[in-house]
Amino acid sequence: MQEILSLVFSQLRNIWRFRWIALAVAWAIALVGWLYVYSLPDQYRASARVHIDTKSAITPLLRGMAVTPNTDEQVNLLIRTVLSRPNLRDIARSTGLDLKASTPEQEQALVDGLQKRLTLKSAGAGTDLYTISYVSSQPQLAQSVIQQVMSIMTTMNLSKSSRGNTEDAVSFLSQEVDKYKKELNKTEQKLSTFKKNHAELMPGTNDYVSQVQQLNSNIDSLQDQLANARDRKANIQQQMSSGGGSASVPPSQSRQIQRIDAQLENEQQQLSQLLTKYTPKHPDVLTAKRHISDLKQRRKDTLSQLRAHPSEIQAPASAGSGGGGRLTDQLNDAKVQISTLESSLDRRRQQLEQLRAGADDMNDAQAKLAELSRNYEVTRDQYQKLLSRLYSARLSTDVQQNSEALEFRVVDPPEVPAEPTGPQRVILITMALFGAIAAGVAFALFLAQIRPVFSSRRDLTDATGYPVIGSVSLALSPGQRAQRRTSIVVFGVCCVSLLIGFAAAVVLAPIGVHWVPNLVSGQVL
């Protein structure tokens, strides 16, 4: 820290050696800076405020039904369009600014300057007020530029371009809807033709598995009935061969078994009727199958019991009476029943074989049907979506044709500015003063570096590397000390005069603004 302070004091002493030169440089630069500030022309800012109404009463009513234009994007497009180079060239041509540009380079510079000085921005967040401003050295020109900008804004029609885009969308959607409508009709015709040509393979109330299960159930029932009929025929033949009705009754022809067979036949018929209406997994179908299984088990247990205890066999009501004629009739009935059951059993077995043989064709037909149905559903969904978009686009076109999204209203018209808004000469004069002082100090420090001196023994030791045995201080006479004090006082007065000159420059700024340009103009003439 001590070394830093020593270095700072050393540099200050070096600057102090060239204080008069530093003061002179500061005075010169300050005077030049103040004169330059005086030479800057006055800048006049003309401005206007416009209200761009982006609210529409119909917008919330049609939200979700139609595509309404984004008003914020339209306003941003309006601002970019107004500040585009073609419009800026029109503004320069209308206000006479293009007369100053005789070459393409000058015209380019003129448009760039116009784009920098012309601003169009929102007056605040959440408001529809926009401020247009332009800065120029001529107040009438500034007002004229703002007026031209407002003329361009009021004559622009942004809704026309957006309406054209919507009409293009309607045209495109109409073509797509027509194309998908033809495709939908073609797909629907294919599906209808396939169903008509393969009606016997189409899935109905029962599918393939249900039909196979139903046929197997019918075959089992017919086989049981056929077995009972054959037992009955054998029993009758045995009675006829033994001479009449005193023969013992076999267990399968007992009254107990006949009652169970009657119940079993009734349950089989009910199951067949249920399978024609329901699937095999329906609760009623499962209940009927459970009853049939219980009856079969009951019949089996009863037969076993009757065979073990023949004395419990109950003869049928017709057994033992009626003579041989009745037995002959019963035998004929049994034969007819056996023939009918065998024919029905063969027919059911043929149906089962045909169904199993056509399983591959049925699976192929159902797969093809699923593919055609899937294509039809996809085409129909896409058609409905496009049709909904088309109606929405047509509604959007009607909305844009019957309502204007943007309405311009002038709140504050542009006026010729009476007082200049710039430049801020007091600030610039102050900056010139501080810049002049900094330049003087820097120049003095530069001179101290090119013309160094040793102000202490330590500086001499550091520069030469030799120890300094001693030093002799300068002894000033009273006259020299008085002269030094006078020099310091004069320097202080000169520094104060610089500040007085600064104050005078600030006070005389209104006069200097007109005097300096006239002086320069006279020198040129």
DRENROGU-375757 format. One line per field, with one value per residue (C-alpha): residue number from 0; x, y, z; chain; residue in three letters. Coordinates in pm, whole numbers, plus 50000, padded with zeros to 5 digits. Layout:
N
pos <- [NUM|...]
east <- [X|...]
north <- [Y|...]
up <- [Z|...]
unit <- [A|...]
code <- [ALA|...]
***
This chain:
525
pos <- [0|1|2|3|4|5|6|7|8|9|10|11|12|13|14|15|16|17|18|19|20|21|22|23|24|25|26|27|28|29|30|31|32|33|34|35|36|37|38|39|40|41|42|43|44|45|46|47|48|49|50|51|52|53|54|55|56|57|58|59|60|61|62|63|64|65|66|67|68|69|70|71|72|73|74|75|76|77|78|79|80|81|82|83|84|85|86|87|88|89|90|91|92|93|94|95|96|97|98|99|100|101|102|103|104|105|106|107|108|109|110|111|112|113|114|115|116|117|118|119|120|121|122|123|124|125|126|127|128|129|130|131|132|133|134|135|136|137|138|139|140|141|142|143|144|145|146|147|148|149|150|151|152|153|154|155|156|157|158|159|160|161|162|163|164|165|166|167|168|169|170|171|172|173|174|175|176|177|178|179|180|181|182|183|184|185|186|187|188|189|190|191|192|193|194|195|196|197|198|199|200|201|202|203|204|205|206|207|208|209|210|211|212|213|214|215|216|217|218|219|220|221|222|223|224|225|226|227|228|229|230|231|232|233|234|235|236|237|238|239|240|241|242|243|244|245|246|247|248|249|250|251|252|253|254|255|256|257|258|259|260|261|262|263|264|265|266|267|268|269|270|271|272|273|274|275|276|277|278|279|280|281|282|283|284|285|286|287|288|289|290|291|292|293|294|295|296|297|298|299|300|301|302|303|304|305|306|307|308|309|310|311|312|313|314|315|316|317|318|319|320|321|322|323|324|325|326|327|328|329|330|331|332|333|334|335|336|337|338|339|340|341|342|343|344|345|346|347|348|349|350|351|352|353|354|355|356|357|358|359|360|361|362|363|364|365|366|367|368|369|370|371|372|373|374|375|376|377|378|379|380|381|382|383|384|385|386|387|388|389|390|391|392|393|394|395|396|397|398|399|400|401|402|403|404|405|406|407|408|409|410|411|412|413|414|415|416|417|418|419|420|421|422|423|424|425|426|427|428|429|430|431|432|433|434|435|436|437|438|439|440|441|442|443|444|445|446|447|448|449|450|451|452|453|454|455|456|457|458|459|460|461|462|463|464|465|466|467|468|469|470|471|472|473|474|475|476|477|478|479|480|481|482|483|484|485|486|487|488|489|490|491|492|493|494|495|496|497|498|499|500|501|502|503|504|505|506|507|508|509|510|511|512|513|514|515|516|517|518|519|520|521|522|523|524]
east <- [50000|50290|50446|50118|50082|50443|50388|50072|50243|50536|50306|50123|50454|50543|50206|50256|50578|50376|50068|50072|50087|49804|49595|49658|49559|49245|49149|49207|49010|48728|48696|48694|48437|48210|48222|48140|47843|47726|47758|47520|47183|46867|46667|46288|46076|45731|45503|45149|44943|44705|44463|44458|44143|44222|43911|43617|43284|43252|43588|43485|43159|43339|43622|43664|43435|43633|43993|44003|44306|44572|44544|44877|45057|44868|44980|45342|45315|45176|45471|45725|45548|45538|45910|46002|46243|45990|45762|46055|46149|45791|45804|46134|45990|45671|45853|46129|46411|46513|46624|46937|47034|47177|47358|47249|47488|47335|46986|47086|47226|46908|46683|46906|46895|46519|46481|46692|46514|46160|46011|45672|45613|45340|45254|45241|45177|44814|44707|44612|44783|45090|45328|45490|45786|46051|46350|46475|46659|46359|46032|45810|45992|45944|45571|45546|45718|45479|45184|45303|45350|44992|44866|45039|44898|44539|44554|44704|44464|44606|44278|44294|44608|44479|44147|44335|44520|44190|44036|44336|44286|43915|44003|44261|44028|43746|43970|44078|43719|43611|43902|43831|43458|43529|43769|43509|43242|43482|43581|43219|43125|43407|43294|42929|43019|43242|42969|42717|42947|43053|42733|42762|43109|43020|43023|42665|42516|42744|43105|43298|43377|43015|42888|43134|43035|42666|42707|42912|42643|42373|42576|42620|42248|42157|42402|42242|41896|42011|42160|41834|41632|41853|41819|41444|41443|41654|41423|41113|41274|41368|41011|40873|41113|41023|40654|40498|40472|40593|40959|41160|41225|41594|41724|41756|41380|41268|41032|41309|41539|41255|41174|41542|41562|41255|41410|41742|41573|41385|41710|41883|41609|41631|42010|41973|41729|41962|42263|42071|42032|42336|42706|42839|42964|42622|42506|42183|42377|42623|42334|42164|42488|42531|42178|42243|42568|42388|42111|42366|42545|42211|42112|42445|42412|42051|42148|42426|42185|41916|42167|42284|41923|41696|41407|41384|41317|40981|40826|40689|40318|40279|40497|40323|39984|39845|39972|40204|40037|40137|40495|40505|40389|40650|40916|40819|40821|41165|41295|41155|41304|41643|41637|41544|41812|42078|41981|41993|42327|42478|42349|42501|42834|42837|42765|43054|43290|43181|43225|43575|43665|43554|43736|44025|43787|43596|43914|44035|43698|43690|44048|43959|43644|43848|44091|43812|43632|43955|44021|43665|43685|44016|43888|43561|43739|43975|43684|43489|43792|43853|43483|43487|43798|43633|43325|43552|43755|43439|43308|43643|43619|43271|43392|43681|43457|43191|43414|43730|43983|44181|44041|44268|44179|44405|44425|44689|44760|45116|45200|45496|45722|45786|46080|46377|46411|46784|47071|47120|47384|47434|47522|47745|47926|47984|48117|48349|48485|48562|48707|48933|49057|49126|49310|49528|49619|49696|49916|50109|50159|50283|50540|50652|50719|50932|51112|51157|51329|51421|51217|51362|51670|51473|51386|51751|51857|51589|51697|52079|52113|52369|52316|52272|52487|52314|52108|52108|51770|51694|51704|51484|51539|51244|51208|51191|50934|50723|50753|50643|50339|50250|50280|50048|49795|49804|49759|49461|49310|49354|49185|48899|48880|48828|48528|48405|48443|48233|47960|47971|47946|47634|47476|47563|47448|47126|47328|47617|47378|47297|47632|47866|47678|47660|48031|48114|47885|48058|48399|48288|48148]
north <- [50000|50233|50167|50248|50576|50661|50593|50805|51101|51067|51087|51385|51567|51490|51627|51935|52014|52057|52214|52517|52310|52090|52400|52541|52210|52198|52555|52485|52161|52312|52609|52380|52150|52438|52586|52246|52215|52559|52455|52160|52245|52242|51921|51938|51637|51611|51340|51212|50952|50715|50461|50125|49942|49572|49473|49312|49212|48913|48758|48605|48479|48283|48151|47782|47805|48021|48131|48500|48708|48781|49156|49186|49029|49260|49565|49444|49385|49735|49888|49690|49780|50151|50149|49949|50103|50151|50348|50548|50642|50757|50965|51125|51196|51349|51573|51687|51511|51332|51662|51644|51304|51308|50972|50620|50632|50955|50813|50506|50724|50937|50629|50494|50825|50846|50495|50580|50906|50777|50571|50400|50226|50145|50408|50142|49775|49673|49984|50037|50379|50413|50708|50819|51057|51201|51426|51686|52017|52174|52180|52197|51899|51693|51766|51685|51347|51245|51351|51134|50836|50870|50893|50566|50395|50499|50392|50049|49755|49461|49274|49227|49016|48810|48764|48641|48385|48262|48227|48024|47798|47757|47665|47410|47255|47232|47034|46802|46748|46656|46415|46244|46231|46033|45811|45757|45660|45419|45257|45230|45065|44811|44726|44685|44466|44241|44190|44107|43855|43683|43701|43336|43404|43723|43709|43701|43638|43336|43321|43016|42888|42924|42735|42449|42426|42427|42146|41936|41984|41877|41571|41469|41507|41303|41032|41005|40990|40730|40515|40531|40441|40142|40024|40058|39860|39584|39568|39538|39264|39078|39102|38981|38687|38588|38580|38898|39131|38925|38983|39186|39543|39645|39938|40170|40120|40174|40449|40631|40645|40751|41047|41151|41108|41325|41598|41561|41592|41900|42061|41979|42154|42460|42472|42461|42751|42953|42900|43047|43372|43397|43316|43006|43230|43375|43306|43133|42904|42814|42739|42513|42322|42277|42132|41888|41777|41719|41518|41297|41228|41157|40914|40735|40704|40578|40313|40191|40170|39986|39733|39673|39640|39506|39484|39868|39884|40035|39909|40161|40222|40022|39728|39395|39481|39524|39203|39147|39403|39677|39551|39542|39901|40004|39821|40000|40334|40257|40170|40492|40694|40526|40600|40962|41010|40849|41076|41385|41273|41226|41566|41739|41566|41677|42033|42017|41887|42157|42424|42301|42278|42638|42778|42913|43084|43236|43365|43513|43676|43823|43954|44116|44260|44406|44565|44719|44843|44997|45177|45300|45432|45611|45771|45874|46031|46226|46339|46461|46652|46822|46904|47066|47267|47377|47508|47689|47847|47960|48114|48290|48431|48565|48722|48899|49020|49161|49313|49521|49399|49725|50076|50383|50691|50997|51098|51374|51505|51614|51979|52197|52192|52540|52453|52232|51906|51871|51851|51874|52143|52184|51817|51830|52145|51975|51665|51889|52047|51714|51580|51886|51847|51478|51552|51818|51582|51302|51531|51644|51283|51206|51488|51365|51023|51151|51408|51229|51367|51213|51361|51147|50945|50627|50700|50756|50435|50234|50379|50345|50057|50248|50362|50736|50850|51184|51460|51843|52015|52324|52631|52907|53269|53475|53626|53282|53163|53471|53409|53045|53151|53403|53133|52902|53181|53268|52900|52876|53189|53038|52717|52919|53109|52776|52714|53067|53006|52691|52888|53153|52886|52749|53094|53208|52880|53029|53311|53092|52857|53133|53316|53022|52893|53248|53293|52969|53065|53402|53241|53010|53299]
up <- [50000|50082|49744|49567|49754|49680|49309|49305|49473|49236|48931|49080|49123|48762|48644|48859|48672|48349|48507|48282|47968|48101|48176|47830|47665|47878|47780|47411|47405|47613|47376|47072|47236|47336|46989|46841|47073|46964|46600|46643|46490|46696|46676|46665|46750|46594|46724|46695|46874|46701|46840|46662|46768|46780|46978|46801|46953|46721|46815|47152|46999|46727|46945|46864|46558|46317|46269|46358|46251|46510|46556|46739|46446|46210|46409|46407|46033|45993|46180|45978|45656|45735|45817|45507|45258|44975|45207|45343|44986|44926|45245|45137|44792|44937|45185|44945|45130|44813|44660|44875|44732|44380|44384|44486|44780|44905|44860|45060|45339|45333|45377|45656|45842|45799|45937|46245|46329|46265|46549|46584|46915|47164|47423|47694|47761|47735|47542|47181|47162|46941|46922|46596|46628|46402|46481|46234|46234|46056|46252|45942|45792|46110|46108|45738|45780|46060|45847|45559|45789|45916|45558|45473|45783|45714|45348|45414|45396|45584|45591|45215|45230|45523|45342|45037|45250|45395|45049|44937|45237|45150|44793|44903|45162|44904|44671|44951|45066|44713|44678|45010|44934|44616|44807|45080|44826|44657|44990|45099|44768|44807|45160|45055|44754|44965|45225|44953|44777|45101|45304|45416|45563|45746|46128|46260|46599|46649|46549|46433|46782|46894|46592|46651|47018|46931|46676|46920|47184|46939|46837|47202|47265|46956|47053|47399|47247|46992|47269|47465|47155|47084|47445|47417|47090|47246|47547|47328|47117|47436|47564|47231|47224|47584|47505|47633|47919|48214|48139|48370|48272|48212|48420|48113|48046|48403|48495|48693|48392|48157|48382|48383|48003|47959|48174|47990|47649|47767|47892|47561|47365|47591|47547|47168|47179|47405|47177|46885|47080|47304|47305|47487|47770|47845|48206|48092|47858|48134|48373|48118|48057|48429|48461|48173|48336|48667|48494|48313|48640|48809|48528|48559|48937|48904|48650|48878|49172|48972|48840|49195|49327|49049|49293|49293|48917|48838|48521|48266|48257|47932|48041|48097|47941|47593|47438|47143|46918|47143|47161|46782|46762|47018|46823|46501|46681|46820|46475|46326|46612|46568|46192|46249|46513|46295|46003|46224|46370|46022|45913|46218|46159|45795|45901|46148|45881|45635|45901|45985|45617|45557|45862|45650|45408|45696|45859|45529|45471|45821|45783|45450|45606|45893|45645|45436|45750|45882|45553|45549|45907|45844|45524|45689|45990|45763|45548|45851|45983|45648|45617|45963|45872|45548|45729|45977|45695|45515|45836|45884|45531|45601|45926|45753|45472|45704|45973|45985|46238|46262|46295|46302|46496|46539|46904|46882|46530|46447|46507|46417|46725|46867|47092|47010|47198|47148|47161|47539|47520|47895|47926|47619|47746|48081|47907|47700|48021|48185|47864|47834|48193|48139|47814|47988|48271|48023|47815|48126|48228|47878|47899|48240|48090|47805|48026|48361|48674|49007|49286|49569|49660|49634|49269|49192|49369|49185|48848|48886|49127|49331|49686|49741|50029|50080|49922|49935|49966|49762|49980|49842|49918|50041|49694|49533|49787|49717|49344|49392|49595|49328|49060|49254|49303|48933|48843|49076|48921|48574|48689|48830|48504|48327|48551|48487|48116|48158|48336|48065|47796|47964|48002|47648|47488|47340|47179|47069|46888|46639|46644|46568|46259|46122|46184|46006|45721|45687|45677|45407|45203]
unit <- [A|A|A|A|A|A|A|A|A|A|A|A|A|A|A|A|A|A|A|A|A|A|A|A|A|A|A|A|A|A|A|A|A|A|A|A|A|A|A|A|A|A|A|A|A|A|A|A|A|A|A|A|A|A|A|A|A|A|A|A|A|A|A|A|A|A|A|A|A|A|A|A|A|A|A|A|A|A|A|A|A|A|A|A|A|A|A|A|A|A|A|A|A|A|A|A|A|A|A|A|A|A|A|A|A|A|A|A|A|A|A|A|A|A|A|A|A|A|A|A|A|A|A|A|A|A|A|A|A|A|A|A|A|A|A|A|A|A|A|A|A|A|A|A|A|A|A|A|A|A|A|A|A|A|A|A|A|A|A|A|A|A|A|A|A|A|A|A|A|A|A|A|A|A|A|A|A|A|A|A|A|A|A|A|A|A|A|A|A|A|A|A|A|A|A|A|A|A|A|A|A|A|A|A|A|A|A|A|A|A|A|A|A|A|A|A|A|A|A|A|A|A|A|A|A|A|A|A|A|A|A|A|A|A|A|A|A|A|A|A|A|A|A|A|A|A|A|A|A|A|A|A|A|A|A|A|A|A|A|A|A|A|A|A|A|A|A|A|A|A|A|A|A|A|A|A|A|A|A|A|A|A|A|A|A|A|A|A|A|A|A|A|A|A|A|A|A|A|A|A|A|A|A|A|A|A|A|A|A|A|A|A|A|A|A|A|A|A|A|A|A|A|A|A|A|A|A|A|A|A|A|A|A|A|A|A|A|A|A|A|A|A|A|A|A|A|A|A|A|A|A|A|A|A|A|A|A|A|A|A|A|A|A|A|A|A|A|A|A|A|A|A|A|A|A|A|A|A|A|A|A|A|A|A|A|A|A|A|A|A|A|A|A|A|A|A|A|A|A|A|A|A|A|A|A|A|A|A|A|A|A|A|A|A|A|A|A|A|A|A|A|A|A|A|A|A|A|A|A|A|A|A|A|A|A|A|A|A|A|A|A|A|A|A|A|A|A|A|A|A|A|A|A|A|A|A|A|A|A|A|A|A|A|A|A|A|A|A|A|A|A|A|A|A|A|A|A|A|A|A|A|A|A|A|A|A|A|A|A|A|A|A|A|A|A|A|A|A|A|A|A|A|A|A|A|A|A|A|A|A|A|A|A|A|A|A|A|A|A|A|A|A|A|A|A]
code <- [MET|GLN|GLU|ILE|LEU|SER|LEU|VAL|PHE|SER|GLN|LEU|ARG|ASN|ILE|TRP|ARG|PHE|ARG|TRP|ILE|ALA|LEU|ALA|VAL|ALA|TRP|ALA|ILE|ALA|LEU|VAL|GLY|TRP|LEU|TYR|VAL|TYR|SER|LEU|PRO|ASP|GLN|TYR|ARG|ALA|SER|ALA|ARG|VAL|HIS|ILE|ASP|THR|LYS|SER|ALA|ILE|THR|PRO|LEU|LEU|ARG|GLY|MET|ALA|VAL|THR|PRO|ASN|THR|ASP|GLU|GLN|VAL|ASN|LEU|LEU|ILE|ARG|THR|VAL|LEU|SER|ARG|PRO|ASN|LEU|ARG|ASP|ILE|ALA|ARG|SER|THR|GLY|LEU|ASP|LEU|LYS|ALA|SER|THR|PRO|GLU|GLN|GLU|GLN|ALA|LEU|VAL|ASP|GLY|LEU|GLN|LYS|ARG|LEU|THR|LEU|LYS|SER|ALA|GLY|ALA|GLY|THR|ASP|LEU|TYR|THR|ILE|SER|TYR|VAL|SER|SER|GLN|PRO|GLN|LEU|ALA|GLN|SER|VAL|ILE|GLN|GLN|VAL|MET|SER|ILE|MET|THR|THR|MET|ASN|LEU|SER|LYS|SER|SER|ARG|GLY|ASN|THR|GLU|ASP|ALA|VAL|SER|PHE|LEU|SER|GLN|GLU|VAL|ASP|LYS|TYR|LYS|LYS|GLU|LEU|ASN|LYS|THR|GLU|GLN|LYS|LEU|SER|THR|PHE|LYS|LYS|ASN|HIS|ALA|GLU|LEU|MET|PRO|GLY|THR|ASN|ASP|TYR|VAL|SER|GLN|VAL|GLN|GLN|LEU|ASN|SER|ASN|ILE|ASP|SER|LEU|GLN|ASP|GLN|LEU|ALA|ASN|ALA|ARG|ASP|ARG|LYS|ALA|ASN|ILE|GLN|GLN|GLN|MET|SER|SER|GLY|GLY|GLY|SER|ALA|SER|VAL|PRO|PRO|SER|GLN|SER|ARG|GLN|ILE|GLN|ARG|ILE|ASP|ALA|GLN|LEU|GLU|ASN|GLU|GLN|GLN|GLN|LEU|SER|GLN|LEU|LEU|THR|LYS|TYR|THR|PRO|LYS|HIS|PRO|ASP|VAL|LEU|THR|ALA|LYS|ARG|HIS|ILE|SER|ASP|LEU|LYS|GLN|ARG|ARG|LYS|ASP|THR|LEU|SER|GLN|LEU|ARG|ALA|HIS|PRO|SER|GLU|ILE|GLN|ALA|PRO|ALA|SER|ALA|GLY|SER|GLY|GLY|GLY|GLY|ARG|LEU|THR|ASP|GLN|LEU|ASN|ASP|ALA|LYS|VAL|GLN|ILE|SER|THR|LEU|GLU|SER|SER|LEU|ASP|ARG|ARG|ARG|GLN|GLN|LEU|GLU|GLN|LEU|ARG|ALA|GLY|ALA|ASP|ASP|MET|ASN|ASP|ALA|GLN|ALA|LYS|LEU|ALA|GLU|LEU|SER|ARG|ASN|TYR|GLU|VAL|THR|ARG|ASP|GLN|TYR|GLN|LYS|LEU|LEU|SER|ARG|LEU|TYR|SER|ALA|ARG|LEU|SER|THR|ASP|VAL|GLN|GLN|ASN|SER|GLU|ALA|LEU|GLU|PHE|ARG|VAL|VAL|ASP|PRO|PRO|GLU|VAL|PRO|ALA|GLU|PRO|THR|GLY|PRO|GLN|ARG|VAL|ILE|LEU|ILE|THR|MET|ALA|LEU|PHE|GLY|ALA|ILE|ALA|ALA|GLY|VAL|ALA|PHE|ALA|LEU|PHE|LEU|ALA|GLN|ILE|ARG|PRO|VAL|PHE|SER|SER|ARG|ARG|ASP|LEU|THR|ASP|ALA|THR|GLY|TYR|PRO|VAL|ILE|GLY|SER|VAL|SER|LEU|ALA|LEU|SER|PRO|GLY|GLN|ARG|ALA|GLN|ARG|ARG|THR|SER|ILE|VAL|VAL|PHE|GLY|VAL|CYS|CYS|VAL|SER|LEU|LEU|ILE|GLY|PHE|ALA|ALA|ALA|VAL|VAL|LEU|ALA|PRO|ILE|GLY|VAL|HIS|TRP|VAL|PRO|ASN|LEU|VAL|SER|GLY|GLN|VAL|LEU]
***
